[in-house]
Amino acid sequence: MLQRLKVSFFRKYYRFSSRQAWHAPDVHASAGALQLPTSAGPLRGHLYRGAKSEERPLIVYFHGGGWVIGDLQTHHAYCQALCDASGASLVAVDYRLAPEHRFPVAQDDCLAATQAIFESLSDFGPTNGGIVLAGDSAGGHLSLCTALAADDRLRPLIKGMVLTYPVVDHYSRPSLSYVECAKGQALTTDIMRWFWDSYLGDTDPEAAEAQKAFPLRSGALSTLPPAILCTAGRDPLRDEGMAMADALRDAGVAVEQEHYPDSEHGFACSMGPTNDYKAWLSRCADWIAKR
C-alpha cells in the first residue's frame, strides 16, 4: 500500500512540476497521438513533425523518470522543443512503467517500439532514412539498451544516440557522485536507489540475466553508433555518465561530451528553459542535423 501511494504521489508531482516549469498544453489534446504495434500489444506514442524532416533522421525519444514516474506529458514540452530546434520529426514512446511492469519490460517495449518504427518508417513522414535514439536519465539508459539489443537489420539504421545524463549502472557499484550529490537537489541518491529497486524488483543486480540492464558493463559497446552525452555537476549520476563516455571512446565509438558543472539532474528536460538547457538543446540540434 505504501509503495502504491509513493508511486502515485511522485507521478502526480512530476506531472505537476513539469507543467509549472514549461506551461505545456495537454499532450493528449495535441495532434500527433499514435499507437505503435508490438507483440505485447500497442504502445502509445506521440509524433512531432519537424520542419526539415526530409533532411534529418527520425528521433525516437524515451522519456526519463526512473522507469517509474515519467510519461508523454512530463516530456511534452521538451520533445516539442527538440523537434523545433533540430528540424527533425520525433516519436515519443510511452513504454510501460515499474513497479507494475518490472525489468525488462521497459527495455523490451522500447526495442519493440523502435522495431515497429523501423518496419514502417515512411508512415512517420519524410526523413533521410535514419533513426536517432534519444532520452534523458532512464530514457538515456533505454536508448543505450535498445541500441545494444538491435538486430542486424535495425542496427545500421540507428545513426546516433542523444544521451542526456543517462543511467548506466546500479547503485551497488556506487561512484563518488552518489556520495557527493546524495542530497540537496531534485534527484537524490535515495530516490535513485528507489527507482532501481522499483525497476529491478527481486532481480539480483549481479545475476547473469540482469546484466543487460547495465550498459556500462556491456562487452558490445563497439557495436554502438556515435553518441552525444551530457552530465551535470550536481547529479548522483554524474560520474557514471562520465565513465560511460570514456567506455564508449575506449570501444572506438565517436562521442561528443558536454558537462554542466553548475546544473543538477533534470536541468535539460524538467526544470524549464535555463541557460544550460538552451545550450544543451542547441548542441543536440546541431549534432542531429549532421547525422
LOFI-872420 format. One record per residue: x, y, z of N, C-alpha, C, CB in turn; residue in three letters. Coordinates in steps of 0.02 Angstrom, whole numbers. Glycine has a CB too. Example, Ala and Ser with C-alpha at 12.3 -4.5 7.8 and 13.67 -1.06 7.14 Angstrom:
// LOFI-872420
      n_x      n_y      n_z     ca_x     ca_y     ca_z      c_x      c_y      c_z     cb_x     cb_y     cb_z     r
      660     -284      390      615     -225      390      660     -165      390      565     -224      452   ALA
      642     -112      354      684      -53      357      645        2      394      704      -30      286   SER
END
This chain:
// LOFI-872420
      n_x      n_y      n_z     ca_x     ca_y     ca_z      c_x      c_y      c_z     cb_x     cb_y     cb_z     r
       41      -60        0        0        0        0       43       63        0      -47        0       61   MET
       95       64       43      139      123       47      176      133      -19      189      115      104   LEU
      197       78      -51      230       84     -115      184      114     -168      255       15     -139   GLN
      121       91     -170       74      118     -219       61      192     -207        7       80     -215   ARG
       56      212     -144       45      283     -128      106      325     -148       31      291      -53   LEU
      166      299     -136      226      335     -153      231      343     -229      289      298     -126   LYS
      217      290     -266      219      293     -339      169      344     -364      206      225     -369   VAL
      108      341     -338       55      387     -360       74      460     -345      -11      370     -325   SER
      101      472     -286      120      541     -268      175      567     -315      145      543     -195   PHE
      227      528     -326      282      551     -368      260      562     -440      340      501     -366   PHE
      216      519     -465      192      529     -534      152      593     -540      149      469     -556   ARG
      108      605     -493       68      666     -494      112      728     -485       14      664     -440   LYS
      160      723     -440      204      780     -428      247      795     -490      249      767     -368   TYR
      271      743     -522      314      754     -581      274      787     -637      344      687     -606   TYR
      212      764     -649      170      796     -699      157      869     -681      104      758     -708   ARG
      141      881     -617      126      950     -594      187      995     -602      103      949     -521   PHE
      245      971     -580      305     1014     -582      326     1027     -655      363      981     -544   SER
      317      978     -699      334      989     -769      287     1040     -801      330      923     -807   SER
      224     1036     -785      177     1085     -811      194     1155     -786      105     1067     -791   ARG
      213     1160     -723      231     1225     -694      294     1253     -728      241     1219     -618   GLN
      342     1209     -741      405     1231     -770      398     1251     -843      458     1177     -764   ALA
      356     1216     -880      353     1225     -952      289     1257     -977      363     1160     -986   TRP
      237     1257     -935      171     1281     -957      149     1245    -1021      172     1357     -969   HIS
      161     1180    -1022      146     1140    -1081       72     1124    -1085      187     1076    -1081   ALA
       44     1124    -1145      -25     1102    -1154      -31     1027    -1142      -51     1121    -1224   PRO
      -92     1003    -1141     -105      932    -1132      -83      895    -1195     -180      919    -1117   ASP
      -36      848    -1187      -12      811    -1245      -67      772    -1278       45      765    -1224   VAL
     -116      749    -1238     -169      707    -1266     -221      748    -1303     -201      667    -1210   HIS
     -218      814    -1296     -262      858    -1334     -226      888    -1394     -289      914    -1290   ALA
     -163      868    -1404     -122      894    -1459     -120      843    -1516      -51      910    -1434   SER
     -117      868    -1577     -112      823    -1635      -48      783    -1632     -116      864    -1700   ALA
      -52      720    -1651        8      679    -1653        3      613    -1617       64      716    -1626   GLY
      -53      600    -1583      -61      537    -1547      -57      479    -1596     -127      536    -1509   ALA
      -23      426    -1575      -18      366    -1617      -10      305    -1573       41      372    -1665   LEU
      -17      247    -1605       -6      183    -1572       47      144    -1611      -72      142    -1566   GLN
       93      115    -1574      147       76    -1604      134        2    -1591      217       97    -1575   LEU
      125      -37    -1643      110     -108    -1634      171     -147    -1610       83     -138    -1698   PRO
      161     -188    -1558      214     -233    -1534      183     -301    -1519      251     -204    -1472   THR
      224     -350    -1508      199     -417    -1493      163     -420    -1426      256     -467    -1493   SER
      177     -371    -1382      145     -368    -1317       82     -325    -1319      193     -342    -1265   ALA
       65     -300    -1378        7     -255    -1384       30     -186    -1403      -32     -253    -1319   GLY
      -16     -142    -1420        2      -74    -1442       29      -31    -1386      -57      -40    -1474   PRO
       80        9    -1403      107       59    -1357       87      128    -1382      184       53    -1351   LEU
       68      171    -1335       53      240    -1355      117      277    -1371       14      277    -1300   ARG
      111      324    -1417      166      368    -1434      139      435    -1456      209      338    -1488   GLY
      184      480    -1472      164      546    -1496      213      568    -1549      160      599    -1438   HIS
      187      591    -1606      228      612    -1662      231      688    -1666      202      584    -1728   LEU
      292      714    -1667      305      786    -1677      337      793    -1746      351      815    -1619   TYR
      308      834    -1788      331      840    -1857      381      898    -1864      272      849    -1905   ARG
      441      882    -1888      493      933    -1895      490      968    -1961      560      901    -1886   GLY
      511     1031    -1961      507     1073    -2022      557     1051    -2075      518     1146    -2004   ALA
      611     1016    -2055      662      993    -2102      670      917    -2099      729     1027    -2088   LYS
      614      884    -2089      617      812    -2076      648      772    -2133      548      786    -2062   SER
      638      794    -2194      664      757    -2251      740      758    -2253      636      785    -2316   GLU
      771      805    -2218      844      810    -2216      874      781    -2152      865      884    -2223   GLU
      831      757    -2107      853      735    -2041      833      662    -2028      824      781    -1987   ARG
      866      629    -1982      842      565    -1958      780      574    -1915      897      527    -1919   PRO
      742      522    -1906      686      522    -1859      712      512    -1789      632      468    -1878   LEU
      695      555    -1742      714      547    -1672      663      501    -1638      719      616    -1636   ILE
      686      449    -1606      644      406    -1564      662      422    -1493      654      329    -1580   VAL
      614      451    -1456      629      478    -1389      599      436    -1334      604      550    -1384   TYR
      641      419    -1285      619      383    -1225      626      430    -1165      661      318    -1214   PHE
      571      443    -1132      571      491    -1076      606      463    -1014      499      510    -1059   HIS
      628      510     -972      656      492     -908      603      485     -854      708      543     -886   GLY
      626      481     -792      580      472     -736      593      407     -699      509      474     -760   GLY
      654      380     -705      673      322     -665      633      259     -681      665      337     -594   GLY
      608      253     -742      566      196     -763      500      193     -724      604      131     -753   TRP
      487      244     -683      430      240     -636      381      298     -645      455      240     -565   VAL
      405      360     -655      360      417     -648      352      461     -710      384      459     -592   ILE
      390      451     -762      384      493     -821      329      469     -867      449      496     -858   GLY
      309      511     -915      260      492     -965      263      541    -1024      188      489     -935   ASP
      217      535    -1070      216      580    -1128      205      652    -1106      161      559    -1177   LEU
      165      663    -1054      150      731    -1033      211      765    -1001       92      731     -985   GLN
      247      729     -959      303      761     -923      357      786     -971      333      712     -873   THR
      361      755    -1031      414      773    -1078      386      804    -1142      454      711    -1096   HIS
      323      823    -1141      291      852    -1200      327      915    -1224      217      867    -1185   HIS
      339      961    -1179      370     1024    -1198      441     1013    -1223      372     1073    -1138   ALA
      479      969    -1191      547      957    -1212      549      924    -1281      584      914    -1161   TYR
      506      875    -1292      505      841    -1357      487      891    -1413      455      783    -1356   CYS
      440      935    -1399      422      985    -1448      481     1032    -1461      361     1026    -1425   GLN
      516     1051    -1408      574     1095    -1416      630     1062    -1455      600     1117    -1347   ALA
      643      998    -1442      696      963    -1479      677      955    -1552      709      895    -1447   LEU
      614      942    -1565      590      938    -1634      598     1005    -1669      516      917    -1636   CYS
      577     1059    -1637      581     1126    -1668      653     1147    -1679      546     1177    -1625   ASP
      697     1135    -1630      766     1157    -1635      805     1118    -1687      801     1150    -1567   ALA
      792     1054    -1693      830     1011    -1738      801     1009    -1808      835      942    -1711   SER
      736     1024    -1814      702     1017    -1878      683      945    -1894      745     1043    -1933   GLY
      701      899    -1851      686      828    -1861      618      810    -1832      741      784    -1830   ALA
      584      763    -1863      524      736    -1832      544      690    -1774      481      696    -1884   SER
      499      683    -1727      515      646    -1666      455      604    -1646      534      695    -1608   LEU
      468      543    -1626      416      499    -1598      434      486    -1525      410      432    -1638   VAL
      391      508    -1479      400      494    -1408      363      429    -1392      373      553    -1364   ALA
      395      384    -1355      369      318    -1341      346      314    -1269      422      264    -1356   VAL
      285      291    -1259      255      285    -1192      262      213    -1168      180      307    -1192   ASP
      324      193    -1150      336      124    -1127      304      112    -1059      412      111    -1123   TYR
      293       49    -1043      261       31     -980      308       42     -920      237      -42     -981   ARG
      279       63     -865      317       85     -806      319       33     -751      287      150     -780   LEU
      374       36     -713      381       -1     -650      346       40     -595      456      -15     -632   ALA
      327        9     -540      337      -61     -522      284     -108     -549      339      -67     -448   PRO
      233      -81     -583      182     -126     -611      212     -172     -664      125      -85     -642   GLU
      261     -145     -701      295     -184     -754      370     -178     -742      274     -158     -826   HIS
      398     -229     -713      468     -226     -693      515     -247     -750      480     -270     -631   ARG
      580     -239     -737      631     -262     -783      616     -332     -808      700     -261     -749   PHE
      622     -344     -873      649     -300     -926      595     -267     -969      696     -338     -970   PRO
      535     -257     -942      479     -235     -983      493     -170    -1020      416     -227     -941   VAL
      519     -119     -984      532      -55    -1017      582      -63    -1074      560       -3     -967   ALA
      634     -103    -1063      683     -115    -1116      652     -152    -1175      743     -155    -1089   GLN
      611     -202    -1160      578     -239    -1214      530     -194    -1253      540     -299    -1185   ASP
      493     -151    -1217      447     -105    -1251      483      -58    -1298      407      -66    -1199   ASP
      538      -30    -1275      574       19    -1315      605      -13    -1377      629       54    -1274   CYS
      631      -74    -1369      658     -109    -1427      601     -126    -1476      694     -173    -1405   LEU
      545     -150    -1450      489     -168    -1493      461     -107    -1529      433     -202    -1452   ALA
      457      -50    -1494      432       11    -1525      479       34    -1580      424       67    -1472   ALA
      544       31    -1568      593       51    -1618      590        5    -1679      664       52    -1589   THR
      580      -59    -1667      573     -106    -1723      510      -92    -1763      572     -179    -1697   GLN
      455      -74    -1728      393      -58    -1762      402        5    -1805      336      -48    -1712   ALA
      438       54    -1779      452      115    -1817      495       99    -1878      487      168    -1772   ILE
      545       57    -1868      588       35    -1923      547        2    -1979      641      -13    -1898   PHE
      499      -40    -1960      460      -76    -2009      415      -31    -2051      418     -129    -1975   GLU
      398       27    -2024      351       72    -2060      376      144    -2057      280       67    -2030   SER
      441      154    -2070      472      220    -2061      437      273    -2103      546      216    -2080   LEU
      415      256    -2162      384      306    -2206      318      332    -2178      373      277    -2275   SER
      287      294    -2133      223      316    -2104      231      378    -2061      193      260    -2064   ASP
      292      393    -2040      303      450    -1994      326      512    -2032      355      431    -1942   PHE
      318      511    -2097      335      569    -2138      404      562    -2168      331      632    -2096   GLY
      424      609    -2209      489      605    -2243      547      612    -2193      495      658    -2296   PRO
      599      572    -2203      661      576    -2163      718      562    -2211      661      525    -2103   THR
      780      565    -2185      837      548    -2226      852      473    -2224      898      587    -2204   ASN
      807      435    -2192      813      362    -2190      845      335    -2128      851      340    -2248   GLY
      863      377    -2081      895      354    -2020      854      367    -1958      962      385    -2013   GLY
      877      339    -1903      846      349    -1837      900      371    -1788      812      283    -1813   ILE
      883      417    -1745      924      435    -1687      886      417    -1624      943      511    -1687   VAL
      915      377    -1581      886      360    -1517      905      413    -1467      909      289    -1493   LEU
      856      438    -1429      869      492    -1382      830      480    -1318      851      561    -1412   ALA
      857      506    -1262      822      501    -1199      862      532    -1143      808      429    -1183   GLY
      826      549    -1090      857      578    -1031      852      530     -973      825      646    -1013   ASP
      905      525     -933      906      485     -873      888      412     -888      857      514     -821   SER
      832      387     -862      811      319     -879      800      312     -954      748      301     -841   ALA
      780      366     -987      772      364    -1059      838      358    -1096      736      426    -1082   GLY
      891      388    -1069      958      378    -1097      979      306    -1089     1008      424    -1064   GLY
      965      278    -1031      977      207    -1018      942      164    -1070      955      187     -948   HIS
      878      179    -1083      839      139    -1130      863      148    -1202      765      157    -1126   LEU
      890      207    -1218      919      217    -1284      980      171    -1293      939      291    -1294   SER
     1023      169    -1243     1082      125    -1246     1061       52    -1250     1127      137    -1186   LEU
     1014       32    -1209      992      -38    -1208      961      -57    -1275      941      -50    -1151   CYS
      923      -12    -1304      892      -25    -1369      945      -34    -1423      844       31    -1388   THR
      993       11    -1424     1047        6    -1475     1087      -58    -1466     1093       67    -1470   ALA
     1100      -77    -1404     1138     -138    -1391     1100     -201    -1411     1157     -142    -1318   LEU
     1033     -199    -1406      992     -258    -1421      969     -260    -1493      932     -258    -1375   ALA
      982     -208    -1532      958     -205    -1601      987     -262    -1643      976     -137    -1633   ALA
      945     -289    -1687      969     -343    -1730     1006     -316    -1791      909     -387    -1752   ASP
     1028     -360    -1833     1070     -340    -1890     1032     -299    -1941     1099     -401    -1924   ASP
      966     -303    -1942      926     -263    -1988      916     -193    -1962      859     -296    -2001   ARG
      904     -187    -1897      890     -122    -1867      954      -81    -1854      853     -132    -1802   LEU
     1007     -115    -1834     1067      -80    -1811     1095      -29    -1862     1121     -130    -1795   ARG
     1099      -46    -1926     1127        3    -1974     1085       66    -1981     1135      -29    -2041   PRO
     1021       62    -1963      977      119    -1970      987      170    -1914      905       96    -1970   LEU
     1016      148    -1858     1025      192    -1800     1088      233    -1810     1029      151    -1733   ILE
     1079      297    -1825     1134      340    -1843     1167      375    -1784     1111      392    -1891   LYS
     1136      372    -1725     1166      404    -1668     1122      398    -1606     1179      476    -1682   GLY
     1150      420    -1549     1115      419    -1485     1125      486    -1450     1139      360    -1441   MET
     1071      515    -1425     1075      575    -1384     1061      554    -1312     1023      630    -1409   VAL
     1113      557    -1271     1110      530    -1203     1116      587    -1152     1167      478    -1191   LEU
     1060      606    -1123     1057      661    -1076     1060      634    -1005      992      703    -1086   THR
     1115      647     -971     1131      619     -904     1102      549     -894     1104      666     -849   TYR
     1127      500     -933     1097      433     -932     1113      393     -869     1120      395     -992   PRO
     1068      347     -852     1080      296     -801     1115      238     -836     1013      272     -766   VAL
     1172      216     -810     1209      163     -844     1232      106     -799     1268      191     -879   VAL
     1225      114     -733     1246       59     -688     1206       62     -624     1322       64     -673   ASP
     1210        9     -586     1171        1     -524     1205       35     -465     1159      -73     -509   HIS
     1165       55     -417     1194       89     -358     1237       44     -315     1139      119     -317   TYR
     1233      -22     -325     1276      -67     -286     1349      -60     -305     1253     -140     -295   SER
     1361      -26     -361     1430       -9     -381     1435       67     -381     1448      -39     -451   ARG
     1433       98     -322     1425      170     -318     1487      208     -341     1408      191     -248   PRO
     1475      266     -369     1529      311     -387     1531      367     -335     1519      340     -459   SER
     1583      408     -338     1592      461     -289     1533      511     -290     1657      499     -303   LEU
     1504      522     -349     1449      570     -353     1386      546     -316     1431      583     -425   SER
     1380      481     -305     1324      456     -264     1330      481     -193     1322      379     -265   TYR
     1392      494     -171     1404      520     -104     1402      596     -104     1471      494      -76   VAL
     1438      627     -150     1443      700     -152     1376      733     -167     1495      721     -203   GLU
     1334      700     -205     1270      729     -225     1212      689     -196     1263      732     -302   CYS
     1222      663     -136     1171      621     -106     1107      660      -91     1197      589      -42   ALA
     1114      724      -72     1056      764      -52     1064      834      -80     1048      766       25   LYS
     1010      872      -76     1013      943      -92      991      961     -162     1081      966      -83   GLY
      967      912     -201      942      926     -267      882      880     -281      998      916     -321   GLN
      849      890     -339      787      854     -352      797      779     -352      757      876     -419   ALA
      849      755     -387      864      684     -387      916      671     -333      889      660     -456   LEU
      896      638     -280      942      620     -227      964      547     -237      909      629     -157   THR
     1016      528     -200     1039      459     -202      985      411     -180     1101      450     -160   THR
      947      429     -128      894      385     -104      839      375     -155      864      413      -39   ASP
      821      428     -191      770      421     -243      796      377     -300      750      490     -270   ILE
      859      386     -319      887      344     -372      889      271     -352      957      368     -391   MET
      904      258     -290      902      189     -265      831      162     -268      930      185     -194   ARG
      782      202     -250      712      180     -253      691      166     -325      665      234     -223   TRP
      713      207     -372      698      194     -442      725      126     -463      728      250     -486   PHE
      788      112     -447      817       48     -466      780      -10     -433      891       45     -447   TRP
      765       -4     -369      729      -57     -333      660      -68     -363      723      -40     -259   ASP
      627      -14     -383      561      -20     -413      565      -55     -481      528       49     -421   SER
      618      -40     -518      625      -69     -585      648     -142     -582      675      -28     -625   TYR
      699     -157     -543      725     -225     -541      684     -272     -498      795     -224     -515   LEU
      649     -246     -448      611     -290     -403      657     -338     -367      558     -329     -442   GLY
      643     -402     -373      683     -453     -338      742     -477     -379      639     -512     -321   ASP
      753     -448     -437      809     -470     -479      875     -448     -449      802     -443     -550   THR
      920     -494     -440      986     -480     -412     1027     -442     -465     1022     -546     -391   ASP
     1052     -382     -448     1090     -343     -498     1155     -377     -520     1106     -276     -470   PRO
     1177     -428     -485     1237     -464     -506     1220     -528     -544     1279     -481     -446   GLU
     1156     -545     -550     1136     -605     -586     1149     -597     -661     1062     -621     -573   ALA
     1162     -652     -694     1177     -650     -765     1121     -619     -805     1191     -721     -791   ALA
     1058     -635     -787     1001     -610     -825      990     -535     -817      939     -647     -806   GLU
     1021     -505     -766     1013     -434     -753     1063     -391     -789     1017     -421     -679   ALA
     1115     -420     -818     1170     -380     -844     1151     -336     -902     1226     -425     -865   GLN
     1099     -355     -939     1078     -312     -995     1046     -247     -972     1031     -349    -1040   LYS
     1035     -241     -906     1009     -178     -878     1064     -127     -865      971     -192     -814   ALA
     1127     -146     -875     1182     -103     -856     1228      -91     -916     1222     -133     -797   PHE
     1214      -41     -956     1254      -30    -1017     1329      -22    -1004     1229       31    -1052   PRO
     1347        7     -947     1417       17     -933     1456      -48     -929     1426       56     -868   LEU
     1421     -103     -914     1454     -168     -907     1456     -207     -973     1418     -208     -855   ARG
     1426     -181    -1025     1419     -218    -1087     1486     -230    -1121     1372     -182    -1135   SER
     1493     -289    -1149     1552     -305    -1188     1543     -292    -1262     1571     -376    -1178   GLY
     1487     -261    -1280     1471     -250    -1351     1467     -175    -1367     1405     -283    -1368   ALA
     1500     -133    -1329     1496      -61    -1341     1523      -41    -1409     1534      -24    -1287   LEU
     1568      -80    -1437     1597      -63    -1502     1545      -67    -1558     1655     -110    -1518   SER
     1487      -98    -1546     1435     -104    -1597     1390      -42    -1599     1393     -165    -1584   THR
     1400        5    -1552     1355       61    -1546     1371      117    -1595     1358       89    -1475   LEU
     1320      157    -1613     1330      213    -1658     1360      273    -1622     1264      233    -1691   PRO
     1378      326    -1657     1404      387    -1624     1354      414    -1573     1419      441    -1676   PRO
     1380      449    -1524     1338      475    -1470     1358      545    -1451     1342      428    -1409   ALA
     1309      581    -1424     1323      643    -1389     1293      634    -1319     1292      706    -1426   ILE
     1332      652    -1268     1314      636    -1199     1328      697    -1155     1353      574    -1173   LEU
     1284      709    -1108     1297      763    -1059     1292      737     -988     1249      822    -1069   CYS
     1327      771     -944     1324      759     -872     1314      826     -837     1388      723     -847   THR
     1290      821     -774     1279      881     -733     1319      876     -669     1203      889     -717   ALA
     1346      931     -646     1390      931     -589     1357      910     -524     1418      998     -580   GLY
     1294      928     -515     1259      913     -453     1209      857     -465     1223      976     -424   ARG
     1236      798     -483     1195      742     -503     1226      677     -476     1187      739     -580   ASP
     1188      636     -440     1216      571     -418     1241      529     -476     1164      533     -380   PRO
     1215      540     -537     1235      501     -595     1294      531     -633     1177      494     -642   LEU
     1321      586     -608     1375      622     -643     1432      576     -662     1401      678     -600   ARG
     1460      539     -614     1521      501     -627     1509      441     -671     1551      479     -561   ASP
     1451      409     -665     1438      352     -709     1426      375     -780     1378      311     -683   GLU
     1397      435     -788     1390      462     -855     1458      476     -887     1349      526     -854   GLY
     1503      504     -848     1571      516     -873     1606      450     -889     1612      557     -822   MET
     1596      400     -846     1626      335     -858     1598      303     -922     1614      288     -799   ALA
     1534      315     -936     1503      289     -997     1535      320    -1059     1428      302     -997   MET
     1546      386    -1057     1578      420    -1113     1648      391    -1124     1582      496    -1100   ALA
     1685      381    -1070     1753      353    -1076     1751      282    -1104     1788      353    -1008   ASP
     1703      242    -1081     1697      172    -1104     1680      170    -1178     1645      134    -1063   ALA
     1637      215    -1201     1620      217    -1272     1681      235    -1314     1562      267    -1284   LEU
     1718      285    -1291     1779      305    -1327     1828      247    -1331     1813      366    -1294   ARG
     1837      213    -1273     1884      156    -1271     1863      101    -1319     1889      129    -1200   ASP
     1797       96    -1331     1771       45    -1377     1773       68    -1450     1700       26    -1358   ALA
     1797      129    -1462     1803      154    -1529     1742      190    -1555     1818       99    -1574   GLY
     1695      207    -1511     1635      243    -1530     1649      318    -1528     1575      225    -1484   VAL
     1627      354    -1580     1635      427    -1581     1587      459    -1531     1623      455    -1652   ALA
     1614      496    -1484     1574      526    -1430     1589      600    -1424     1586      490    -1363   VAL
     1537      640    -1422     1544      710    -1404     1513      718    -1334     1510      758    -1456   GLU
     1548      753    -1290     1528      756    -1220     1525      828    -1197     1576      716    -1176   GLN
     1472      844    -1159     1465      909    -1127     1453      899    -1053     1406      949    -1160   GLU
     1484      942    -1013     1474      940     -940     1450     1008     -917     1538      919     -903   HIS
     1398     1009     -875     1369     1071     -849     1379     1071     -773     1293     1077     -869   TYR
     1434     1100     -750     1454     1092     -679     1406     1124     -630     1521     1122     -669   PRO
     1369     1175     -650     1326     1211     -603     1253     1186     -604     1328     1285     -618   ASP
     1239     1136     -645     1170     1112     -651     1162     1046     -615     1151     1104     -725   SER
     1098     1027     -606     1082      964     -574     1043      920     -622     1043      975     -510   GLU
     1034      858     -603      996      810     -642      926      839     -654      992      741     -606   HIS
      904      837     -717      839      864     -735      842      931     -768      797      868     -675   GLY
      901      963     -771      904     1031     -798      881     1034     -870      974     1058     -792   PHE
      891      980     -908      878      983     -980      804      973     -997      918      931    -1015   ALA
      769      934     -957      701      913     -978      647      929     -927      701      840     -991   CYS
      665      947     -866      614      951     -813      609     1018     -778      629      900     -762   SER
      656     1063     -789      659     1122     -746      648     1188     -783      725     1124     -712   MET
      625     1185     -844      613     1247     -880      674     1271     -918      589     1300     -833   GLY
      666     1326     -955      718     1349    -1002      775     1388     -970      687     1391    -1055   PRO
      819     1354     -935      879     1385     -908      931     1394     -962      907     1343     -849   THR
      985     1430     -947     1038     1440     -996     1071     1374    -1015     1091     1488     -968   ASN
     1082     1329     -966     1113     1265     -982     1066     1222    -1024     1132     1227     -918   ASP
     1002     1225    -1010      953     1190    -1052      959     1215    -1125      880     1201    -1026   TYR
      961     1280    -1134      965     1308    -1202     1030     1287    -1236      961     1385    -1199   LYS
     1085     1286    -1199     1149     1266    -1227     1148     1193    -1249     1206     1278    -1177   ALA
     1121     1150    -1207     1119     1079    -1223     1070     1065    -1281     1097     1038    -1162   TRP
     1014     1099    -1282      966     1091    -1336      998     1110    -1403      902     1133    -1323   LEU
     1034     1165    -1403     1067     1188    -1464     1120     1139    -1487     1099     1256    -1452   SER
     1160     1112    -1439     1211     1062    -1456     1179     1000    -1487     1252     1043    -1394   ARG
     1125      977    -1457     1091      917    -1482     1062      929    -1551     1036      894    -1434   CYS
     1032      988    -1560     1001     1004    -1625     1054     1005    -1681      965     1071    -1622   ALA
     1111     1036    -1667     1164     1039    -1717     1193      969    -1732     1220     1085    -1693   ASP
     1199      929    -1680     1226      861    -1688     1179      817    -1728     1239      830    -1620   TRP
     1115      821    -1714     1065      781    -1750     1064      800    -1824      995      790    -1720   ILE
     1072      865    -1838     1070      888    -1908     1126      859    -1950     1074      963    -1910   ALA
     1179      833    -1917     1236      806    -1954     1232      730    -1963     1299      823    -1917   LYS
     1180      699    -1936     1176      626    -1941     1153      604    -2010     1129      598    -1887   ARG
END
